[in-house]
Amino acid sequence: MRWMNFLGLSLAAQKTEAVLISSRKIVETATILIDGNAVQSRRTIRYLGVWIDTRLCFREHLASQLCPVCSGEIVEYAQHILFKCRRFDDGRRVLETKMEICAENLVELMMARKSMWEAVSSFAASAIPELRLAERGRSRPGVA
Ligand SMILES: [Zn+2]
């Protein structure tokens, strides 16, 4: 921690998480002392939305990205949400009354007319709160 003090930086023990990255077979832990408070390393931590694990294999992160509604190993990326996910069927139906969309024509349609832009924007605005809520509700994987 001396280098942090030298740079005028400090850590708050209650806000600090640690992960010990190693390729050793046995998962090891480390304890960091911050102003006399012990911070124990964990098997995974989440930083800027990414689950970082001791092996840097990102298994927990990939699992956290799977759609919680659709069966199988479906990653919840934009194309799935816009065109496939059952959670957003109602919004998609509304959108499809205005245009027949697919991944290949979506941007072109949005750029062609303001009403198309607004329809897609409205769909996204209705989906985002549900996606954020689901994100917050996901349990923390692999906390030791
Ligand atoms: Zn889905």
Residues whose N, C-alpha, C, O or C-beta is under 5 A from the ligand:
A	BS01	ZN	C67 V69 C70 C85 R86
